[in-house]
Amino acid sequence: MALGIALVAPLALPAMDGGLLDPNGRGVGAGVGGGGTISAVNPLVSLRDSLNNDDDRAVFSVRTEMENTSDLYLRIVSLDDFDGTTWKPSKRAITQVPEGFPAPPGLGPDVEFTEVGTSVSVAKWYGQTWLPMPYPPSRVSVGGDWRYEPVGMTLVGDHGQNTRGLTYEVRSLDVRPTAEQLAKAPEPPADVLREYTELPDSLPSLVHETARAVTDGAKSDYDRAVMLQDWFTLSGDFQYDTQVDVGSGSQAIARFLKDKRGFCVHYSFAMASMARSLGIPARIAVGFAPGTPQADGTISVAMRDAHAWPELYFEGVGWTRFEPTPTRGSTPDYTVQDVEDNGPADPARPSQAAPADPSAQPSRSTDCRADGSDPGSCESESPQAALDAGGDGPKWHVVLLWALAGLLVLALPLSPLLWRTRMRAVRLGGHGRAEEDVAPRVLAAWEELTDTAWDHGIVPDESLTPRGAADRIVRTGGLDGDAAASVRRLAGAVEQVLYAPRPRPAVGLADDVRRAAAALRDSASRRARLRALLAPRSAVRVVWTVSDRWAALRDRLVALRPNWRLPTRQRG
């Protein structure tokens, strides 16, 4: 009975099932839609997958009235609950979507802002259960079944509602605080301080100690926030790297502060945690960074624009965006302080001023003729560095060795490229045209196709039939038309070789492979194309070949001398 209740009861509760960046998100649940609470799974693994996706497809097409489009962040949801392991959204009450949204929390009358309109068109394949919007929104016009979460000022779909193929309008406030207003912000309300500065006891002391060291000498919370941001983006020697794991546990942030490598999740986690340790209310926003402007005036936002950033609270301004992730997003104008021209000179820079009094000593001429002496009598300033004009110069064998060493240094990074070029030439042109050469020629062309797909991120699956493997390459690589027909034609030739009693000769296989390879390159991102060219994944076959040949050599030696004991090869 308990098991039955546990299985049936969640179906009647409005609980969120999909990830925040998951294109297959399934909505809030099957509730009546009048209210309730929502909770969300952590979106950070989906965020990392989006940033590392070679298929950088466009998610949104955006048209906005905002003057500075570099500030157009599409915010999905805020993460405000930190349990020491990760940040996640708190459980919040949801209501009907109001006609006009209330003023954002904390925004005072003295801060300049304008209301702007933004139109968002979502790709048909992207089904997100939360509605991406600029923050703070003031009015939304969207079709479907949506609910409003007042604390984060977000919209979440109900009854399976998602964003797939939607076009909607958002009115939002373009808030433009000044650095002076942020620096003079009064202390936040007690309830905001209590909820948004809470930290678990398991947080390593290194986080607070580093925050205090970085912000030493700051006079306000604003100064501390800017110093933290500048430390991550400028002076802290951090490197942006999407291959670093998100990490879990209480030591994840401390490990990031030591290693100084990560992507937006690490930077936003660390800055929000450090800000809270300094008594500054902080939370994390998840959504999309500004996209790429297009010729028609729209902005294209792609999967790799998925982003996370910290929001810090300042009374009189409200929740304010900061950007600690280097090379990502845009630095807010209110965090860039003007430098006065008449400020103190930087002691690290040499003075450019002319001396007050000219020297009484005559200047030394560069050709040593100031005293009328013969220039040949001048000595070199560094006699040890002067070349012996009467010597024979470097020996020819030394020059040859240095030249060979230079060629080796250049050839090593290019060795995967050279190996793939050679293998491609052998596979597509190194076979005869007799009847007995049909099978080797077809299988070599098929191996070249699968390796090319592998280089572009489509890992071979040995469990698939040739036809299944071809369908997978076409589907994953986004091939169509002649390229898709070439892949399937080559798979048919492979089936002939493997299963027909007397396979028919196939023509044009090399052209089919080249046509499919060109289509794979065209559909890949620039980064994926460079990796496929300079560091092809299929180059690992060289290692496998060397390993197999060493095993064969070892077996022959053991057979010749049974008493020999050679180290065995272990796979693992």
VEXLUMMI-88351 format. One record per residue: residue in one letter; x, y, z of N, C-alpha, C in turn. Coordinates in pm, whole numbers, plus 50000, padded with zeros to 5 digits. Example, Ala and Ser with C-alpha at 12.3 -4.5 7.8 and 13.67 -1.06 7.14 Angstrom:
2
A513194943150780512304955050780513204967050780S512854977550708513674989450714512905000350787
REM end
This chain:
572
M500834987950000500005000050000500865012650000A501935012450083502825024050087503495026249953L503925015449887504555016549756503575022149654G502315017549659501315022749566501065037449585I500975042049710500765056349737501945064349686A503165059149709504365066349666504415067849514L503855058149442503865058949296502765067849241V501605067949307500445075049253500415089549299A500785092149425500655105649479501405116249399P502655113849352503345124449276502625128549149L501775119849094501085123548971500105134948992A499625136549117498655147049146499315159649199L500625159749216501315171349271502005178949160P501985192349166502665200549063504145201249088A504885190749053506335190249072507005189848937M508145196848926508835197748796509645185248770D509615180048647510285167548612511525169548529G511605179848445512695181148349513785190248399G514985188948343516075198048375515845211748315L516455221748372516195235448330516675238148189L517725231548146518215233448011517955221247924D517195211847975516915199547902515865202147795P516165199847667515175202247563513975192847570N514045182547654512935173347668512185175247799G512285187047858511585189847982510095187447966R509455182048073508075177448059507085185748140G507495196648201506495205148262506405203448410V505415210248469505285210648613504515198848666G503605193548594502865182048643501445182248594A500605174648661499225173048617498265179348715G498655189648782497785196348877496715204248808V495845210448892494725218048835495175231248779G496355235748809496895247748748496605260348824G495915259648938495585271849009496655276749101G497605268649138498645272849230499495261249269G499935260649397500775249749443502195254449460T503125244849463504535247949477505305241249366I506505246149341507365240049241508725237449303S509395227349253510795224949285511455220149158A512755221949147513425218849021514655210449046V514935201348954516195194148959517325203748925N518525199948966519665208848941520005209148793P520175220948733520375222148589521815221648545L522775219548637524155222648604524805212348515V524415199648527524975189648436524505192448294S523205196048277522715199548143523435211748089L523765221148178524485233148134525855229548081R526575220748150527895216748103527805209447970D526785200847955526615193747829526325203447715S525545213947743525235223847639526495230947593L527395234347686528605241647651529575232947572N529545219747595530465210747526529855204247403N528665208347366527985202247252528585207447122D529085198347039529655202446910528575207846817D527335203446837526235207946753525655220646814D526245232046781525855244846841524655250646768R523495244346787522295248746716521715261246779A521025269246698520365281246747519145277246830V518995283446946517885280647035516795291347021F517225304247019516275315247011516695324846900S515695331246843515905343046760515235354646833V516015364846869515555375446958515605388746885R514575396646905514555410446856514185419346975T514995429647001514805437447123514925452347097E514315460147187514445474747185515615479547271M516275470547340517375474247428518535479947347E519065491347391520145497947318521435489847324N521805485447443523035477747459522685462947465T522735456347350522315442347345523285432947417S524475437847452525395429347527524915426847669D523905434347714523315432147847522065423447841L521735418147722520505410447706520755395847746Y520645393247875520725379647928519305374147939L519075362247886517785355647899517835346448020R517165350348123517235343548253516125333248263I516475321148308515495310448322515005309648466V515925308248559515555306348700516745310148786S516485312648915517555315849008517745304249105L518995301949142519355291749240519715298949369D518925297049473519145304749596519345296049719D519255282949704519415273849817520755266649805F521665269449897523005263449895523135254250015D523275241249989523335231450097524745226650128G525745233150066527125229050087527635219949979T526735213449906527105204949795526885211849662T525735218149648525425225049524524395235849550W524205244349450523145254349453521945248849379K520745251849427519525247049364518395256749394P517305256049315516175264949343515435260649469S514955270449544514105267449659512705263749613K511965256849698510565254149670509785267049684R509025270549580508325283349578506855281249542A506025290149593504605290149556504435296249418I503485291149341503195296449208501745301049203T501485311149121500155317049110499805319048963Q498645324648939498265328448805499185339548753V499425339748624500275350248566499535363548572P500105373648639499405386448650499445394148518E498515403548503498485412048384499735420548376G500105426548488501355434148499502105429648622F503405427348608504185422448721504445433748820P504565430548948504935440849047506375445449026A506725456649089508095461649079509055451449138P510245450149080511205440349134511625444049275P511925434249358512285437149497513555445549505G513495455849590514675463949618514885475749528L514175477049416514405488049323513785500949376G514625511249392514175524049443513875534049333P513275545549370512865555449269514025563449211D515175563349274516295571749228517125565149118V516925552349094517725545148995517075546548858E517885550048759517375551848622517045538448557F515905537848489515545525948413514555529948305T514505521548201513515523148095512875509648069E511635509748024510955497247989511175494447841V511625482547810511925478647672511155466047638G510925464247509510245452247461511205442647394T510965429847412511805419347352510905408347299S511125404347175510385393447113511315381447101V510845369847145511665357647146510935346847065S511635341046967511125329646892511985317546923V511365306846969512075294947017512095284446907A513215277546895513315266646797512305255646830K511835248746727510815238646746511325226446824W512635224346824513175212546894513485215247040Y513405227947085513825231347221512605232847311G512355222847396511215223147487511665225647628Q511635238147673512075242047807510855245047894T510815239648016509645241448101509605255148169W510725262248174510755275848226510875285448107L510265297148119510245306648009511435316148020P512395315547927513545324747933513105339147907M513515348347996513105362347986514225371448035P514305383747985515195393648047514685396848188Y515615400248277515245403448415515505418348441P514575425048513513295420048565512165422148465P511295412148445510175413948353509075422448416S508355429648334507215437448383505895432748322R505925425948209504715420848145505125410348043V504335399648031504625388847937503365385647858S503515384347728502415380047641502835366847577V502265355747624502665342547577501445333447576G501355325047476500275315347470500615302747545G499585295547591499815283047662499445284047808D499775273547881499405272348023500645274848108W500775287048159501955290948236501545295848375R502465294548471502245299348608503395308648647Y503125317148744504055327748783504635324748921E505965325548931506655323949059507145337749102P506525343949204506765358149233508165361349285V508785352449364510085355849425511155357349317G511225347849225512215348849118511715356148996M510415359848996509785366648882509985358448754T509635345648761509795336548648508455330148615L508355324648494507185317248450507565302848427V506685293648473506945279448457505715272948399G505915263548305504815257048236504075247148323D502775245848299501935236248371501275227048269H500835215148315500175205448229501035201948107G502365200648127503255197148017503595208547925Q503225220847959503535232247875505035234647868N505555237447749506965240847733507115251147622T508345254547590508625265647499508745261447354R508595248747323508905243747189508115251147081G508825258446992508205265246880507445277946916L507555282747040506795294447083507405307447031T506565317547014506995331346996506245339747098Y506955347447178506305355047286506975368547302E506255377747367506715391447389506935393647538V508045400247571508355403447710508645418347721R507975424947815508345438547853509175437447980S510335443947982511235442848096511855456448125L512465457548243513095470048285514595469248257D515105478948184516545480248163517075489548272V517495483548384517915491148502519375495148485R519675508048508521025513248487521505520648613P521915513248716522425519848836523825525348811T524215534848891525575540048885526425533548993A527725534348974528625528849075528435535849209E528165548849206527975556349330526725551549404Q525635548949331524425544149395524645530449459L525385521849392525665508649448526585509649569A527565518749563528505520049674527825525649798K526795534049780526105540349893524835532949932A524635521049881523425513549911523345510450060P522175512750123522045509650266522015494650291E521995490950416521995476650452520675470250409P520715458350352519475451650307518565448550425P517295445950399516365441950505516825429150574A516365427450696516825416150777516435402750714D515225401750655514815389050598515645385350475V516055395550395516915392850280518295388250327L518845394950427520145390950480520095376750536R519025373750607518935360550670518865349450567E518055351450460517845340650364518985339450263Y519545350750219520475350450107521945351950147T522215351450277523625350550321523875337650399E522895328750398523035316250472524045307150402L524955301650481525975292450431526025280150521P526275268450466526355256250549527655255850629D527605248750740528805247350824529895239450753S529505231450654530495223150584531335230950484L531005243650457531785251450360533215253350412P534225250050333535605251250381535945265550419S536765267050521537165280350566537975287750460L538555280350364539345286750259538505296550179V537205293750164536345302550085536265316350150H535975316650279535865329550349537225336350360E538275328650386539615334650398540045340850266T539795334050155540145339650024539335352149995A538045351850028537195363450004537705375550081R538095373650205538615384950285539935389950229A540795380750184542095384950131541925392750000V541025388149914540825394749785540225408549803T539335410249902538625423049919539245431650028D540445428750067541095436650172541205451350129G540765460150213540825474450184539555480050124A538545471650094537295476450037536505484350141K535785494550094535045503350185533545500650184S533065492650090531625489950081531415476250020D530175471250031529835458349969530005459049818Y529725470549759529925472149615531395470549578D532285477049656533725475549630534135460949641R533595454049741533955439849759533485431549639A532265434349591531735426849477532585429049352V532965441649326533775444749208535165438349220M535735438549340537065432549359537005417349338L535925411049383535785396649356535675394049206Q534835401849138534665399948993535995401948920D536725412648953537985415448885539035404648916W538965398949034539925388449070539715376148981F538465372648957538185361048871538525363948725T538215375948678538345378648534539695384548495L540405391148588541615398348549542855393948625S542845395348755544095394448831544355380848894G543375371748892543545359048964544135347848885D544475350048756545065339548671544145327548655F542825329948646541885319048621541785316348472Q541455303848436541315299848297539955293448275Y539305297348165537995291848129538185278248063D537515267948117537695254348067536405246548091T535695243047982534425235947996534605220948018Q535835215848011536065201648030536175197848178V536255207748266536365205048409535015200248461D535015189848546533765184848602533105195448688V531765194748695531035203948781531485202248925G531685190048969532155187549104531005187049203S531225180549314530225179649420530935178549553G530185180349660530765179649792531235193149840S531525193749968531865206550031533215211949985Q534075203349928535395207849887535455212449741A534325211949668534355215049525534785229449500I534235239049578534575253049557536025255549596A536455249749707537855251449750538815245849646R538455234549585539305228649482539385237749360F538265244049324538285253349211539155265549242L539095270649364539905282349400541395279149396K541745266449416543155262549410543595259749266D542765252349191543145248549054542975260048955K541995268848980541755280648896541435276948751R540665266348733540215262248600538755257948612G537915262848521536525258948523535715267248426F534395265448429533515273248343532505280448431C531455285748369530595295448438530025289948568V529735277048576529195271348699530175273448814H531445270648792532435272148899532575286748942Y532645295848843532845309948876531635315648951S530435312448905529245317848973529085311649111F529325298549125529285292149256530245299049353A531495300549307532525305849396532235320349435M531875328849338531655342849372530445344549462A529345337149436528175338249521528475333449663S529205322549676529565317549809530485327349882M531465332949812532375342549875531625355349914A530685359649827529905371549862529075369149986R528425357549996527655354450116528535354050241S529745348850226530645348450342531035362250389L530925372350301531215386250337529965393850379G528825386850389527595393350432526825400150320I527115397050193526405402850079525385392650030P524085395850027523085386449976523405382649831A523365369849802523755365049669522935352949631R522735351349501522115339449443522705337549304I522325326849236522875323749104521725323149004A521915329348889520935328948781521435319448673V520515311748615520835302448507519995306448385G520615306748270519905310348148520845310648030F520795321547954521605322847833522255336547829A523535336747796524275349147777523855355647645P524225368347623523865374947496524375366947377G523545366147274523905358447155524645366747053T524525362646927525275368946817524335377246731P524605390446713523765398746627523805393846483Q522645394346415522525390046277522305402046186A522455399946056522345410845959520935416745955D519915408845989518545413845983518095420946110G519025423346203518705430446325518315421446441T518185408446418517865399246526519145394646595I518975387446704520085381646779519865366646787S520855359046746520775344446750521445339346877V520685332046958521185326347082521275311247063A522465305647082522705291447055522925283747185M523065270547172523225261947289524465265547369R525535269347301526755272647374526695286147444D525585293547426525385305647503524755302747639A524465289947669523955286347801524955291147906H524445296548017525335303848107524765303948249A525625306548344525235308848483526035320748534W525395329348613526075341348664525515344848803P526285351548887525795355349020525005368249016E524015369149103523245381449125523405385249272L523805397549298523995402649433522955413449461Y522485413849586521395423049622521955435749684F521495447249629521825460349685520515467849706E520275472049828519045479149860518975492249780G517835494749719517665506249632517885503049486V518545491849457518775487449318518135473849293G518205465149391517655451649377518715441649338W518265430749280519195420249238519975424849116T521305424549129522195430849032523145420348975R523255420048844524095410148776525575413748786F526405403448809527865404648799528345393548706E529535395448648530055385948549531485382048583P531675371448665533035367248703533685357548605T532935352448506533485342348416534295349048306P535595346448297536405352848192536015348048054T536055357147959535785354847816534345351247788R533435352747885532045349347865531175361247901G530055362747831529105373247864529705387047845S529215396547924529705410447916529835416048057T530865424148077531075430448206530105442048223P529315442448331528345453348348529055466848357D528425477048299529015490448298529215495848438Y528305492548531528395498248666529515492048749T530225482148694531365476448767532695481248713V532675489548609533905494748549534065509048598Q535045511248684535245524348743536155532748654D535815545548644536635554848567537925557848642V539035559348567540345562648624540645577148594E540915585048696541205599148677542585601148616D542665610848525543935613248457544985619048551N544545626348654545505632648744545785624348868G545515611748860545755603048973547235600348990P547615593549097549025590549123549605581449017A550875583248991551545575248888551725560948935D551645551848842551865537848872553365535448887P553825530849005555265528949022555835518048934A554975509348881555485498748794555815503748655R555355515648620555605520948488556775530848493P557675530848395558735540848392558175554548363S558755564548424558275578248404558575582948264Q557575589848204557745595148069558135609848071A558255615648190558545630048199559995632848164A560255644748108561625648748074562335653448199P563645652148209564365656748327564245671848342A564275676348468564085690648494565265698748442D566465694048462567655701348417568455692748322P568915698748211569735690748119571055687148183S571615675848149572885671448206574025680248157A574955683048247576115691148210577135683348134Q577075669948139578045661648069577595659847925P578535660047829578165657747690577675643447672S576685642247589576145628947565577125620947481R577115607947505578015599047432577405595547297S578165597747191577665594647058577625579747037T576655575446959576535561046934577635555846846D578355564946770579445559946684580815563246741C580885567646872582145569846942582985580746879R582415590446807583205600946743583065614246814A582465614346932582275627147001583575633747036D584625625847062585925631747099586875632146980G586425629446858587265630046740588095617746718S587935607446802588755595446786588235587046672D589075577846628588695569046519587655559046569P586595556946494585565547646541586075533546560G587155530146496587675516546514588205514046652S588525524946728589055523046862587975520546966C586675522046926585575520147021585435505347054E585215502447179584995488647221583495485747226S583195473447202581795469247212581355469447356E580055472847381579535472947518579495458947576S579385448747492579365435047539580285426847451P581595426847480582545419747394582235404947383Q581655398947493581385384747488580305381247387A579445391247356578365388547263578745390747119A579915396747094580315399846956580775387146886L580435385746757580855374146679582275376146629D583005365346623584375365646571584305365946419A584665377546362584545378946216585505369946142G586595365946206587575357846135587375343046151G586315338846230586105324646252585405318046136D585275304846147584635297146042583115296146060G582585301046175581155299946200580795286246254P579525283746278579085270946332579395259646236K579695248046291579975236146211578695231446141W578875225546023577715221645944576875211046014H577535201846087576765191346152575925196846267V576405207646333575625213846439574365220346381V574565227246268573405233446202572395222846160L572895211546108571995200946064571215195046181L571915192946294571225187546411570135197046461W570455210046463569465219746508568275220146411A568555219046282567475219146184566575206846200L567205195046221566415182946241565585183946369A566165189546475565415191146600564215200446580G564445211246504563335220346477562215213846399L562595205746297561575198746220560815188646305L561525182146398560865172546486559855179546577V560255191046630559355198446717558095202846641L558275206646514557125210646434556275198646392A556925187346370556195175746317555375168746425L555825168946550555105161746655553655166446671P553395179646683551985183646696551165180746570L551835180046454551115177646330551025162846293S551595154146377551625139946342550225133846329P549245137246415547895131646389547325136046255L547525148846220547055153846091547725146445976L549045144645984549775137945877549355123345865W549135116845980548725102745977547345101245912R546395110145948545055109145890545085112045739T545905121545698546005124545556546535112545478R547565106045535548135094345471547125082845465M546425080145576545465069245580544305071745484R543875084245472542785087445380543205084445236A544445088145201544925085645065545025070745037V545485062845135545635048445116544275041745102R543325045545190542035038945190541225042045064L541345054145014540515058044899541205055944765G542485052744764543135051144635544195040544630G544315032344734545415022844740545025008544711H543945006144632543484992544606543344990444455G543464977844416543314974444276541864974544232R541634971144104540294971344049539834957344005A540574947044043540184933444008539024928944097E538434917344061537274912444136537634909444280E538854904044303539234900944440539534913344523D539604925044459539884937544533538624944844574V537434939444538536184946544570536014947744720A536154936644793535924936844937536904946145010P538234945044986539144954345054538844968945023R538464971844896538224985744859536974991244930V535914983344936534674987945002534894989545152L535514979545214535714980345359536654991845397A537654994645313538555005945341537805019145331A536915020545230536125032845218535185034345336W534585023245382533675023845497534435027745624E535645022145640536445025745757536825040545753E537115045845637537425060045626536205068645661L535025064545619533815072145652533555072045803T533635060245864533385059646009534435067146088D535695066946043536715074646112536485089646095T536055093845978535745108145959534605112446049A533565104146059532475107246151532965107446295W533855098046328534435097746464535205110546492D535995115146396536745127646415535825139346443H534585138846393533615149646414532685146746531G533045137246616532305135046740531305123746739I531155116346628530215105146621530995092346645V530995087646769531815076146808531275063546743P532155055046685531675042746621530995033446721D529955026746675529235016846757529305003546684E530164994446734530404981746667529184972646672S528204975646760527044966846770526024969346660L526174980146584525204983646480525544976746349T524514973746270524724969046133525204980746048P525754978045929526164989345843525024999045816R523814993645795522695002645768522345010745893G522385004546011522115011946134523175022346161A524445018946136525525028646154525375040346058A524955037545934524755048345838523635057645882D522525051945929521415060345977521855068846095R522685063346182523165070946297524065082546253I524935080246155525795091046104524955101846039V523965097845960523105107745893522335115845995R521755109046094520935115946194521775124946284T522855119646339523655127446433524425138546363G524895135946241525635146046169524775156146097G523445154346100522555163846034522705164045883L522975152245824523185151545680521855149945607D521785155045488520605153345405521015153645258G520055151345171520315152245028521355142344979D522275147344898523295138744835524225132544939A524545140045045525445134645147524825122645217A523535123545254522865112345319522775100445223A522475103045096522415092244999523775085444982S524855093144986526195087344973526505078045089V526145082145212526405073745329525635060645318R524365061545280523545049345271523985040545154R524435046745045524935038944931526195031144973L527055037245049528265030545095527925019245192A526915021345280526485010645370525924998945291G525205001645183524704990745100525824982845036A526894989644994528034982444936528704973645041V528774978345166529374970245273528534957845298E527194959345298526334947645317526534937445204Q526724942445081527004933544969528274925444995V529314932145041530594925445065530474915245177L529704918545282529644909845399528714898045380Y527634899745302526594889545301526334883445163A526644890345054526334884844921527354874144883P526914863344813527884852944769528954858844679R528544867344585529514873844496529134888644488P529774896844570529404911044573529644917744439R528714926944405528844934444280529914945144295P530694947944190531674958844198530974972144222A531514980044309530944993244341531855004044285V531235014344230531995025444174531605038244248G532535047744248532265060744308532305061044459L532905050644522532925050344669533765061744726A534905064644664535745075544714535015088844708D534265091044600533495103444588532395104044694D531775092444724530755092144828531355096044964V532535090544994533185093745121533525108645128R534075113945022534445128245023533205137145035R532105133144971530885141144978530325141045121A530325129445184529835128545322530755136145418A532075135245398533025142345484532845157345473A532615162245352532395176645334531135181145406A530085173045401528835176645470529025176545622L529795166845674530065166645817530835179045861R531805183245780532555195345813531665207645810D530785208445712529925220245699528955221445816S528485210045868527505210445977528145212046114A529485210646123530165211646252530535226146282S530755228846411531215242046453532685244046416R533145256346424534545259146391535485251446482R535155250946610536015243646704536055228846670A534885223146636534865208846602535645206046475R535575215146377536345213046254537845213546280L538275223046364539705223846396540185211446468R539365206546561539775194546633539835182546539A538855181346449538865170146354540085170746263L540585182746235541735184146146543055182046220L543225188646334544515188746403544645177746508A543545173746570543615163346673542495153246651P542515146046538541425136646508541365125346611R540145122146653539965111646754540405098046702S540225095546573540555082446517542055079746515A542875089846546544325087646549544725077946659V543785075046750544095065246855544355051446795R543945049246670544215036246606545715033546597V546525044046593547985042046590548425035046718V547905039646831548255033446960547805018946962W546565016446913546095002646911546964993946821T547384999046707548214991246616549554987846679V550184997746743551464995246809551314984946919S550204986046996549974976647104549794962447051D549014960946942548804947546885550094941746829R550914950046765552174944946709553144940946820W553144948546930554004944547041553544931347100A552224929147109551724916447161552104904947069A552014907146937552404896646843553884893546853L554714904046866556164902046879556484894547008R555814898147115556054891347242555694876547233D554584873447165554174859447152555184851547069R555724857646964556714850546882557994848046961L558444857947040559644856147121559464845347226V558294845047287558034834747387558014820947322A557474820147199557434807347130558844802547095L559744812047060561114808147028561894804147152R561724811247260562434808347386561404806547497P560914794647518559844792547616560224796847758N561504796947790561934800447925561974815547950W561834823547845561844838047863560544842447933R560664852648013559484858548076559464873348041L558524877047956558404891147917557214897347989P557264910048009556124916648075554864915047991T553774911648057552504909647988551764922747976R550894923247880550094935247857548734933447923Q548334943048001547044942648068546154953548011R544954949647985543974959447937543094963448055G542794976048059541934980448168541514994548144
REM end
